[in-house]
Amino acid sequence: MAEFAFEPEPEVSLAPGESVQEISGKSPWRLAGRRLLRNRLAIGALGLFLLIVAVCAAAPLYAHHIANTDPFDANITGTTVVDGKEVDVIQQGGGGLGLGEIPIGPTWHSNFFIGADSQGRDVMARVLYGGRNSLLIGIGSAAICCVIALVLALLAGFFRGGIDTILSRLMDLIWAFPVYLLAISLATVLLTKENGLQWGPIHVDPSSLWVPTAIIALVYIPYVYRPVRGQVLSVREKEYVEASISQGASSLRLMFGEILPNVVTTVIVMLPLMIATTVLTEAALSFLTIGVQPPQASWGTIINNGQGLLYVRPWVAIAPGIMIVLTVLSLNVFGDGVRDALDPRAKVRVRE
């Protein structure tokens, strides 16, 4: 009597509302893209984030062609036209005695759309220019953090042993410090050096955007390293990796050909969430005057400059705060959508 090998029915990861027929024959990346496109909330959040990036990128166009002002030069004695009348940008204080000086409030026109700050600078133009720096630092530091954490996690999870012990203990050391305390300490040391950071032929000025970018990237490496290392350790024991080892595959082939494609989705899921976190961290450091340094601006520095005007010109601090909220909210919603599309553990597992 002939014997036939029994092959168990395959397990298929389905998203809510999907059928086996719909996903049959499609690659995992194509399925993830299809699921993401069907998530209207996530696509809307991505659209909002891209709109914020595009608006901030157009800051020079707004400043020079619409507001007709330089957002970095003080304009204390300047004037502007509101409803056909010429008014001072910095006006005499109110009340019976007329003490103090108050910057012009929102005009809702092309120039000084949401008013001026204490130096007579256009707040709207500064918010857009500040957004460029905040987004540049946030995206750059998150990308650097994820790349370094991915490489270290691959080395630790694949080779294990002494390499894993050294890297994991180093990550634990960084993890032991509160994030903001460590970032403040590093920023204080780097910003107080007279000649900046000198490393061989590389010289970084203390006012450079690379300083907050590098600091924020460094302090968040353990937050990405830990989950990715766990994924590498898990994938390292899979049957297809053992089959490649038995066929004589090199360590580089195993790491970058077998393990990396199966753990990179974890980094992709974490990237939008890390950008949201790094944008918030940059704003906090700049608010404490140890992030972006003058004459450059960021959303955090603008909020700091608007502290003294909260009762008379609140839009100086409210406008960058709204931009931070919208940016972080859109990235978190989009990150949840990416996780739902890529993470198979978030799906309902069924049998065909």
FIBA-830997 format. One line per 2 residues: their letters; for each residue x, y, z of C-alpha. Coordinates in pm, 1 decimal, always signed. Layout:
<rs>
A = X:Y:Z | ...
</rs>
This chain:
<rs>
MA = +0.0:+0.0:+0.0 | +150.9:+333.5:-109.3
EF = +227.3:+589.6:+159.1 | +188.3:+959.6:+95.6
AF = +347.6:+1234.6:+299.7 | +93.5:+1446.7:+478.9
EP = +142.8:+1820.7:+434.3 | -41.7:+2035.0:+690.7
EP = -262.2:+2313.4:+570.2 | -72.1:+2644.6:+558.3
EV = -145.6:+2920.5:+801.3 | -236.1:+3251.4:+642.2
SL = -218.0:+3589.6:+814.6 | -528.3:+3784.7:+724.6
AP = -624.6:+4139.0:+805.1 | -985.6:+4205.9:+905.1
GE = -1207.4:+4187.8:+597.8 | -955.9:+3994.1:+385.5
SV = -1006.3:+3653.2:+232.3 | -748.5:+3390.0:+142.7
QE = -829.3:+3432.9:-226.7 | -746.4:+3803.8:-211.5
IS = -393.7:+3751.9:-79.2 | -307.1:+3433.9:-266.5
GK = +11.0:+3469.5:-472.9 | +99.1:+3817.3:-347.2
SP = +431.1:+3908.6:-185.3 | +437.4:+4022.5:+180.1
WR = +545.4:+4376.4:+80.5 | +263.7:+4403.6:-171.7
LA = +15.3:+4281.6:+87.5 | +145.7:+4531.9:+341.7
GR = +115.1:+4816.7:+91.1 | -235.7:+4706.7:-0.9
RL = -343.7:+4693.9:+363.2 | -188.3:+5032.1:+434.8
LR = -364.7:+5194.4:+139.3 | -696.8:+5058.5:+265.9
NR = -639.8:+5226.6:+602.1 | -784.2:+5569.3:+526.0
LA = -700.9:+5710.7:+868.1 | -331.9:+5621.7:+831.2
IG = -315.7:+5759.8:+476.1 | -484.7:+6079.8:+592.8
AL = -228.7:+6111.7:+874.0 | +53.6:+6062.2:+624.3
GL = -98.6:+6329.3:+402.2 | -112.9:+6571.9:+696.1
FL = +251.9:+6505.7:+781.5 | +363.6:+6552.3:+421.1
LI = +162.8:+6876.2:+408.2 | +344.5:+7004.7:+718.5
VA = +680.4:+6909.4:+562.7 | +590.1:+7083.4:+234.8
VC = +469.3:+7400.7:+408.7 | +784.5:+7422.0:+622.8
AA = +1004.2:+7356.4:+319.2 | +839.7:+7656.1:+151.4
AP = +941.5:+7889.2:+437.6 | +1180.1:+8101.2:+221.6
LY = +904.2:+8153.6:-37.2 | +661.3:+8267.9:+230.7
AH = +912.7:+8498.4:+401.1 | +1043.8:+8670.9:+88.4
HI = +739.6:+8674.9:-139.9 | +438.4:+8686.5:+93.7
AN = +546.5:+8825.9:+429.8 | +825.2:+9037.4:+272.5
TD = +1036.8:+9014.8:+585.4 | +1350.3:+8854.7:+722.7
PF = +1242.3:+8638.7:+1018.9 | +1592.2:+8646.3:+1172.1
DA = +1651.1:+9023.9:+1183.9 | +1515.9:+9235.6:+1468.8
NI = +1251.7:+9483.7:+1353.5 | +1185.5:+9682.6:+1669.0
TG = +1147.2:+10019.0:+1493.7 | +972.3:+9883.1:+1184.7
TT = +620.2:+9954.5:+1061.9 | +359.5:+9767.5:+861.1
VV = +29.6:+9845.5:+690.1 | -292.0:+9711.9:+841.3
DG = -627.4:+9800.7:+681.2 | -464.4:+10084.3:+488.4
KE = -301.5:+10237.8:+795.8 | +65.3:+10237.3:+883.7
VD = +122.9:+10100.8:+1233.9 | +428.2:+10023.4:+1442.1
VI = +537.4:+9661.3:+1472.0 | +628.6:+9719.7:+1838.0
QQ = +348.8:+9926.6:+1991.4 | +326.2:+10125.5:+2310.0
GG = +176.6:+9937.1:+2603.4 | -188.1:+9974.5:+2693.3
GG = -353.0:+10092.6:+3010.0 | -382.8:+10440.8:+3151.1
LG = -7.1:+10491.0:+3184.5 | +79.3:+10324.8:+2852.7
LG = +378.2:+10151.7:+3005.9 | +575.8:+9881.7:+2830.0
EI = +590.8:+9772.4:+2467.6 | +375.8:+9509.4:+2301.1
PI = +440.2:+9351.6:+1958.0 | +167.6:+9374.6:+1699.8
GP = -95.4:+9104.3:+1723.3 | -234.9:+8884.3:+1442.8
TW = -321.5:+9088.7:+1134.7 | -459.4:+8787.6:+941.6
HS = -296.7:+8941.6:+633.8 | +10.4:+8843.1:+431.6
NF = +264.0:+9000.3:+667.0 | +256.1:+8939.5:+1043.6
FI = -25.1:+8691.3:+985.0 | -19.8:+8575.3:+1349.1
GA = +167.7:+8875.9:+1483.8 | +525.0:+8957.3:+1583.0
DS = +747.5:+8848.9:+1868.6 | +930.4:+9072.2:+2118.5
QG = +1199.4:+9149.1:+1856.1 | +946.7:+9253.9:+1592.8
RD = +999.3:+8940.2:+1381.0 | +718.0:+8776.2:+1184.2
VM = +599.5:+8480.6:+1393.0 | +446.0:+8289.5:+1102.1
AR = +770.0:+8301.5:+903.2 | +968.8:+8193.9:+1209.4
VL = +731.2:+7902.9:+1273.0 | +786.6:+7776.7:+918.1
YG = +1164.4:+7822.2:+938.4 | +1164.6:+7662.5:+1282.8
GR = +966.2:+7370.8:+1145.5 | +1237.4:+7304.9:+889.4
NS = +1497.8:+7265.8:+1163.3 | +1269.5:+7067.5:+1394.6
LL = +1171.2:+6823.6:+1120.5 | +1527.4:+6797.7:+991.1
IG = +1660.5:+6712.7:+1336.6 | +1368.5:+6483.5:+1417.1
IG = +1383.0:+6282.8:+1093.4 | +1764.0:+6280.2:+1080.6
SA = +1814.0:+6167.5:+1439.2 | +1543.2:+5899.4:+1410.8
AI = +1697.3:+5762.0:+1089.8 | +2049.7:+5758.7:+1236.3
CC = +1922.2:+5597.6:+1555.7 | +1735.6:+5320.9:+1369.0
VI = +2026.8:+5241.9:+1136.5 | +2284.2:+5219.1:+1417.7
AL = +2047.5:+5018.3:+1638.6 | +1972.0:+4778.3:+1351.0
VL = +2341.9:+4714.2:+1279.2 | +2426.3:+4663.4:+1647.5
AL = +2125.4:+4435.4:+1697.1 | +2228.6:+4223.8:+1397.9
LA = +2580.3:+4185.0:+1536.1 | +2464.4:+4106.9:+1890.1
GF = +2183.0:+3871.0:+1792.9 | +2376.9:+3682.1:+1527.6
FR = +2716.9:+3633.7:+1693.0 | +2584.2:+3628.3:+2052.8
GG = +2844.6:+3541.1:+2314.5 | +3089.9:+3816.4:+2408.0
ID = +2974.4:+4060.2:+2139.5 | +2614.4:+4032.9:+2259.5
TI = +2719.9:+4078.3:+2621.5 | +2929.9:+4388.6:+2553.9
LS = +2671.4:+4558.8:+2329.7 | +2378.7:+4472.2:+2556.3
RL = +2554.3:+4600.8:+2867.5 | +2646.8:+4920.9:+2681.7
MD = +2280.6:+4967.1:+2584.7 | +2179.7:+4899.3:+2945.9
LI = +2422.4:+5170.2:+3058.5 | +2263.9:+5425.8:+2824.4
WA = +1916.8:+5299.9:+2917.6 | +1988.9:+5352.5:+3288.6
FP = +1999.9:+5732.3:+3245.2 | +1674.9:+5927.8:+3210.4
VY = +1652.3:+6034.2:+2845.8 | +1629.4:+6408.0:+2902.0
LL = +1891.0:+6410.9:+3178.4 | +2140.1:+6232.3:+2952.8
AI = +2057.2:+6457.4:+2656.9 | +2091.5:+6771.7:+2869.1
SL = +2427.1:+6653.5:+3007.4 | +2567.1:+6576.5:+2662.0
AT = +2434.7:+6901.4:+2515.7 | +2581.6:+7106.8:+2799.3
VL = +2926.3:+6952.4:+2749.3 | +2925.9:+6999.3:+2371.6
LT = +2781.5:+7350.7:+2372.7 | +3031.6:+7480.8:+2628.1
KE = +3338.6:+7368.9:+2432.3 | +3503.7:+7672.4:+2277.9
NG = +3604.7:+7513.8:+1948.6 | +3318.4:+7267.9:+1926.9
LQ = +3365.0:+6897.0:+1867.1 | +3694.9:+6800.9:+1702.4
WG = +3741.0:+6441.7:+1589.8 | +4034.4:+6408.2:+1351.6
PI = +3952.4:+6600.9:+1032.1 | +3589.7:+6634.6:+1141.2
HV = +3494.0:+6958.5:+1313.9 | +3141.4:+7030.3:+1438.3
DP = +3056.1:+7382.7:+1548.8 | +2850.6:+7409.6:+1872.2
SS = +2575.0:+7595.3:+1684.3 | +2551.7:+7324.1:+1417.4
LW = +2229.5:+7125.0:+1383.3 | +2443.9:+6811.5:+1394.1
VP = +2491.2:+6857.4:+1770.1 | +2124.1:+6805.7:+1874.2
TA = +2080.3:+6550.4:+1594.8 | +2368.1:+6333.5:+1720.5
II = +2267.8:+6370.0:+2086.6 | +1904.8:+6271.5:+2028.1
AL = +2005.9:+5980.4:+1804.4 | +2245.7:+5848.7:+2068.8
VY = +2007.7:+5854.2:+2364.5 | +1734.9:+5662.9:+2178.2
IP = +1947.9:+5381.9:+2031.0 | +1862.4:+5137.2:+2316.7
YV = +1489.5:+5191.5:+2259.0 | +1523.9:+5050.2:+1906.2
YR = +1808.3:+4807.3:+1978.1 | +1622.3:+4597.0:+2234.7
PV = +1317.4:+4487.2:+2027.6 | +1525.2:+4440.4:+1711.2
RG = +1780.8:+4226.4:+1895.2 | +1497.8:+4009.3:+2023.9
QV = +1373.0:+3961.8:+1668.8 | +1722.8:+3872.1:+1547.1
LS = +1763.0:+3610.7:+1822.4 | +1428.7:+3459.9:+1722.8
VR = +1496.2:+3455.7:+1347.6 | +1847.0:+3317.3:+1410.8
EK = +1691.0:+2987.1:+1519.5 | +1454.3:+2948.1:+1223.9
EY = +1480.5:+2642.9:+997.4 | +1565.9:+2837.5:+681.7
VE = +1862.6:+3000.2:+859.2 | +1986.4:+2660.8:+975.3
AS = +1945.1:+2531.8:+619.4 | +2157.9:+2818.7:+487.7
IS = +2423.0:+2743.6:+750.5 | +2430.9:+2377.5:+646.6
QG = +2483.8:+2488.1:+285.9 | +2792.7:+2686.7:+384.6
AS = +2648.8:+3041.5:+369.4 | +2883.6:+3308.7:+505.2
SL = +2803.7:+3521.3:+808.8 | +2741.4:+3829.4:+592.8
RL = +2505.2:+3631.5:+369.2 | +2315.4:+3503.4:+671.4
MF = +2287.7:+3845.1:+836.9 | +2197.3:+4053.2:+533.8
GE = +2033.9:+3789.3:+314.2 | +1834.6:+3580.4:+560.6
IL = +1795.2:+3767.8:+890.4 | +1782.4:+4134.5:+787.5
PN = +1480.6:+4104.6:+551.9 | +1285.2:+3939.1:+833.2
VV = +1362.4:+4197.7:+1103.8 | +1367.9:+4520.1:+900.0
TT = +987.9:+4542.7:+927.2 | +1028.5:+4603.0:+1301.3
VI = +1248.2:+4904.5:+1229.3 | +1004.8:+5031.8:+963.7
VM = +720.1:+5011.2:+1214.1 | +922.3:+5196.6:+1478.4
LP = +1057.1:+5470.1:+1247.2 | +744.1:+5696.0:+1236.5
LM = +702.5:+5661.1:+1611.5 | +1068.7:+5744.4:+1666.7
IA = +1039.4:+6054.9:+1448.0 | +748.1:+6172.9:+1663.2
TT = +953.2:+6108.1:+1977.3 | +1264.6:+6284.3:+1847.7
VL = +1063.0:+6588.9:+1735.5 | +926.4:+6618.6:+2089.5
TE = +1273.0:+6572.4:+2237.5 | +1422.6:+6839.3:+2011.9
AA = +1144.7:+7081.3:+2109.2 | +1210.3:+7015.5:+2478.5
LS = +1586.7:+7065.8:+2446.7 | +1544.3:+7382.7:+2240.0
FL = +1291.0:+7514.9:+2490.8 | +1561.8:+7471.1:+2754.9
TI = +1805.2:+7662.1:+2526.7 | +2036.9:+7361.5:+2480.8
GV = +1903.5:+7245.8:+2145.0 | +1898.9:+7463.8:+1834.4
QP = +2112.9:+7770.3:+1895.4 | +2051.3:+8131.4:+1775.9
PQ = +2028.8:+8274.9:+1520.4 | +1858.7:+7957.1:+1399.8
AS = +1510.6:+7874.0:+1523.9 | +1298.7:+7571.2:+1599.6
WG = +953.1:+7518.1:+1738.9 | +1100.3:+7478.6:+2087.7
TI = +1297.0:+7804.6:+2075.6 | +991.5:+7996.4:+1949.5
IN = +781.4:+7864.8:+2239.5 | +1057.1:+7973.9:+2475.5
NG = +1062.9:+8321.9:+2320.9 | +685.1:+8346.5:+2357.8
QG = +677.2:+8272.6:+2730.7 | +681.8:+8638.4:+2827.3
LL = +401.5:+8721.0:+2583.2 | +152.3:+8452.8:+2686.5
YV = -92.9:+8702.4:+2836.2 | -73.3:+8966.2:+2564.4
RP = +29.7:+8781.9:+2244.6 | -35.7:+8409.4:+2309.3
WV = -11.1:+8315.0:+1940.6 | +369.2:+8346.6:+1958.1
AI = +377.6:+8028.8:+2171.2 | +51.8:+7867.0:+2058.1
AP = +138.1:+7848.2:+1685.5 | +452.4:+7630.0:+1721.0
GI = +273.7:+7425.1:+1985.7 | -5.9:+7346.3:+1739.5
MI = +249.7:+7245.7:+1477.4 | +416.9:+7007.4:+1723.1
VL = +82.6:+6851.2:+1818.8 | -23.9:+6800.6:+1456.5
TV = +313.6:+6655.0:+1360.0 | +331.4:+6410.2:+1649.7
LS = -34.4:+6310.5:+1614.7 | -4.4:+6242.1:+1241.6
LN = +313.4:+6036.4:+1287.9 | +162.5:+5827.7:+1566.9
VF = -152.8:+5752.2:+1368.1 | +50.3:+5668.1:+1058.2
GD = +286.0:+5452.9:+1265.4 | -10.8:+5254.9:+1397.7
GV = -125.9:+5200.5:+1039.3 | +219.2:+5078.6:+933.9
RD = +225.7:+4840.6:+1229.3 | -116.1:+4699.3:+1137.5
AL = +2.4:+4647.3:+779.6 | +341.1:+4489.2:+854.8
DP = +319.2:+4319.9:+1193.6 | +174.3:+3970.3:+1146.7
RA = +106.1:+3944.4:+1519.7 | -153.2:+4218.9:+1481.0
KV = -352.3:+4005.8:+1235.5 | -609.3:+3733.3:+1281.7
RV = -453.1:+3394.8:+1203.9 | -683.2:+3152.1:+1024.5
RE = -651.3:+2830.9:+827.0 | -764.8:+2795.0:+470.5
</rs>
